[in-house]
Amino acid sequence: MSSVPVYTKTQALAEAWRCLQCFDAPCIAACPANVHVPRFIRMIRSANWASAAEGLRSANAFVSLCGAVCPEDVLCRYKCSRGRLDNPIDIRALHRFVTSSVPPKIFPEWPRALGPQVAVVGAGPAGLGCALALTRLGFDVTVFEKESRIGGIPSMEIPRARVEQTLQDDLRAFAERLKIVTSKPIYHLADLQKFDAVFVAVGLGKTARLGIEGEEMTGVESASSFLRRTRENPSNLTDKRVVVVGGGNTAMEAALVALEAGGEVTVVYRRRQIDMPAWPEEVREITVGGTVFRFLEVPVRIVGEAGHVIAVDLQRQELGPVDESGRLTPVPTNDSPIRLPADHVIIAVGAIVETALFAELVRERGDHFVVNEKGESSVLGVFIGGDAVHGEGTIVAAFAEGRRIGEHIAEFLRKT
Ligand SMILES: Cc1cc2nc3c(=O)[nH]c(=O)nc-3n(C[C@H](O)[C@H](O)[C@H](O)COP(=O)(O)OP(=O)(O)OC[C@H]3O[C@@H](n4cnc5c(N)ncnc54)[C@H](O)[C@@H]3O)c2cc1C
């Protein structure tokens, strides 16, 4: 994710005055949390920073984080009407300016405690969005997080410690009703029997594999393992020729980290550039950094020497019939495989929900959980949301969905 400009007050005012204040502002509809963008920008224009920040926080309690990592080029900014005149408004930078200048407000009065207790599994955006909606409505919530930190999948742009600090600051306002228990994995509903309702928001914890010869060799690893390792110790990358397999945001993020660490990076993707699911901003960033792209190729074998990867064999593809995702299916050609030298192979071909998690709940094709439009699962009182249901999305969409399901859980608890 590219860096967001850090505005001074004068710059924030100048940018805010460029906003056209559209009557039917398309930016609001483009935001999964329906943040009222023109209203918060209007408050900036009159230097009413506190109300601007309050307006943002009431729509999205994860606001400080979103101000840094929201993919605005595919959401609000993409739809900004000003873009048809010259440049769209830098909504994310304005957002970041107000939320970093004004600390969150502690609620002066809490609604009366209603009694029912809710458990949330996973302290990512979906889990926290749900927990915050319920605490605001008067329910006591306990969030269980398997890691020692909160926030779910971090973006590389903001260091982990800052993500954690930002979230803790945002969450202070909810401390009264919200208990977060870290380093506590939950795998079965039986462990949560004392709760009146459960929200499962465990994200996608497992990277899909290629299923080819040589994948177990040293020097071959999943993008999640690579990102985690380099995040913990940025000097942890010494390999020169890095091959990243995949065309999504995770692949782009891994490529960016490898580039920044001095690697010569090649991205291999099985379809064409226009088919890549990665956000254009992410692709642009690594292209500028000097990444080589190989499209319409698939790794068919990882070649090693003394147990360590030295090359990848790539099979050329052509596009065949449309598959169930609506995209053209890559089909192998008859050409002989091409050997690409590599010291390090990073696999980023998608992520799935961990198999051992909540075996009691129904899944689609053994992967994502199945729910109805209210987020209700196959078990009464158990709701599920976020990436674990829809596959990889955005922080703001996961947060907004958690909040919406939190309201359904409140409705369910009031009826029982
Ligand atoms: C590398 C990468 C970079 C990304 N960058 C961006 C970005 O810049 N901007 C953006 O908007 N989106 C980005 N995304 C997408 C975004 O992070 C996700 O869509 C979003 O985090 C999903 O939220 P979630 O709450 O559903 O799941 P997650 O964020 O994955 O959170 C799930 C949480 O549940 C915990 N958990 C899992 N199992 C258990 C268990 N058994 N018990 C207890 N806790 C458990 C996990 O530790 C985790 O904290 C990125 C994704 C990836 C993979």
Ligand as a Chemical Component Dictionary entry (heavy atoms), coordinates in Angstrom:
data_LIG
# 
_chem_comp.id                   LIG 
_chem_comp.type                 NON-POLYMER 
_chem_comp.pdbx_formal_charge   0 
_chem_comp.three_letter_code    LIG 
# 
loop_
_chem_comp_atom.comp_id 
_chem_comp_atom.atom_id 
_chem_comp_atom.alt_atom_id 
_chem_comp_atom.type_symbol 
_chem_comp_atom.charge 
_chem_comp_atom.model_Cartn_x 
_chem_comp_atom.model_Cartn_y 
_chem_comp_atom.model_Cartn_z 
_chem_comp_atom.pdbx_ordinal 
LIG C1  C1  C 0 -0.882  -9.241  3.138  1  
LIG C2  C2  C 0 -2.197  -8.526  3.201  2  
LIG C3  C3  C 0 -2.245  -7.129  3.147  3  
LIG C4  C4  C 0 -3.467  -6.456  3.188  4  
LIG N1  N1  N 0 -3.476  -5.095  3.103  5  
LIG C5  C5  C 0 -4.657  -4.436  3.182  6  
LIG C6  C6  C 0 -4.689  -3.009  3.145  7  
LIG O1  O1  O 0 -3.652  -2.359  3.025  8  
LIG N2  N2  N 0 -5.907  -2.396  3.253  9  
LIG C7  C7  C 0 -7.080  -3.093  3.393  10 
LIG O2  O2  O 0 -8.143  -2.485  3.506  11 
LIG N3  N3  N 0 -7.066  -4.452  3.425  12 
LIG C8  C8  C 0 -5.898  -5.127  3.327  13 
LIG N4  N4  N 0 -5.888  -6.500  3.360  14 
LIG C9  C9  C 0 -7.174  -7.233  3.525  15 
LIG C10 C10 C 0 -7.651  -7.118  4.997  16 
LIG O3  O3  O 0 -6.536  -7.211  5.866  17 
LIG C11 C11 C 0 -8.675  -8.215  5.322  18 
LIG O4  O4  O 0 -9.718  -8.189  4.354  19 
LIG C12 C12 C 0 -9.263  -8.006  6.721  20 
LIG O5  O5  O 0 -8.234  -7.941  7.691  21 
LIG C13 C13 C 0 -10.236 -9.137  7.082  22 
LIG O6  O6  O 0 -10.685 -8.959  8.395  23 
LIG P1  P1  P 0 -11.207 -10.197 9.291  24 
LIG O7  O7  O 0 -11.509 -9.602  10.621 25 
LIG O8  O8  O 0 -12.264 -10.930 8.581  26 
LIG O9  O9  O 0 -9.970  -11.199 9.392  27 
LIG P2  P2  P 0 -8.486  -10.991 9.926  28 
LIG O10 O10 O 0 -8.036  -9.593  9.755  29 
LIG O11 O11 O 0 -7.689  -12.066 9.322  30 
LIG O12 O12 O 0 -8.608  -11.254 11.489 31 
LIG C14 C14 C 0 -8.860  -12.535 12.003 32 
LIG C15 C15 C 0 -8.308  -12.581 13.411 33 
LIG O13 O13 O 0 -8.719  -13.803 14.016 34 
LIG C16 C16 C 0 -7.617  -14.366 14.730 35 
LIG N5  N5  N 0 -7.854  -15.812 14.843 36 
LIG C17 C17 C 0 -7.797  -16.733 13.873 37 
LIG N6  N6  N 0 -8.089  -17.949 14.365 38 
LIG C18 C18 C 0 -8.354  -17.784 15.675 39 
LIG C19 C19 C 0 -8.721  -18.673 16.727 40 
LIG N7  N7  N 0 -8.879  -19.985 16.503 41 
LIG N8  N8  N 0 -8.912  -18.171 17.962 42 
LIG C20 C20 C 0 -8.741  -16.842 18.208 43 
LIG N9  N9  N 0 -8.373  -15.959 17.245 44 
LIG C21 C21 C 0 -8.209  -16.416 15.991 45 
LIG C22 C22 C 0 -6.421  -13.990 13.867 46 
LIG O14 O14 O 0 -5.207  -14.044 14.598 47 
LIG C23 C23 C 0 -6.784  -12.566 13.438 48 
LIG O15 O15 O 0 -6.344  -11.598 14.381 49 
LIG C24 C24 C 0 -4.679  -7.196  3.309  50 
LIG C25 C25 C 0 -4.631  -8.598  3.385  51 
LIG C26 C26 C 0 -3.415  -9.254  3.332  52 
LIG C27 C27 C 0 -3.374  -10.766 3.410  53 
# 
loop_
_chem_comp_bond.comp_id 
_chem_comp_bond.atom_id_1 
_chem_comp_bond.atom_id_2 
_chem_comp_bond.value_order 
_chem_comp_bond.pdbx_ordinal 
LIG C1  C2  SING 1  
LIG C2  C3  SING 2  
LIG C2  C26 DOUB 3  
LIG C3  C4  DOUB 4  
LIG C4  N1  SING 5  
LIG C4  C24 SING 6  
LIG N1  C5  DOUB 7  
LIG C5  C6  SING 8  
LIG C5  C8  SING 9  
LIG C6  O1  DOUB 10 
LIG C6  N2  SING 11 
LIG N2  C7  SING 12 
LIG C7  O2  DOUB 13 
LIG C7  N3  SING 14 
LIG N3  C8  DOUB 15 
LIG C8  N4  SING 16 
LIG N4  C9  SING 17 
LIG N4  C24 SING 18 
LIG C9  C10 SING 19 
LIG C10 O3  SING 20 
LIG C10 C11 SING 21 
LIG C11 O4  SING 22 
LIG C11 C12 SING 23 
LIG C12 O5  SING 24 
LIG C12 C13 SING 25 
LIG C13 O6  SING 26 
LIG O6  P1  SING 27 
LIG P1  O7  DOUB 28 
LIG P1  O8  SING 29 
LIG P1  O9  SING 30 
LIG O9  P2  SING 31 
LIG P2  O10 DOUB 32 
LIG P2  O11 SING 33 
LIG P2  O12 SING 34 
LIG O12 C14 SING 35 
LIG C14 C15 SING 36 
LIG C15 O13 SING 37 
LIG C15 C23 SING 38 
LIG O13 C16 SING 39 
LIG C16 N5  SING 40 
LIG C16 C22 SING 41 
LIG N5  C17 SING 42 
LIG N5  C21 SING 43 
LIG C17 N6  DOUB 44 
LIG N6  C18 SING 45 
LIG C18 C19 SING 46 
LIG C18 C21 DOUB 47 
LIG C19 N7  SING 48 
LIG C19 N8  DOUB 49 
LIG N8  C20 SING 50 
LIG C20 N9  DOUB 51 
LIG N9  C21 SING 52 
LIG C22 O14 SING 53 
LIG C22 C23 SING 54 
LIG C23 O15 SING 55 
LIG C24 C25 DOUB 56 
LIG C25 C26 SING 57 
LIG C26 C27 SING 58 
# 
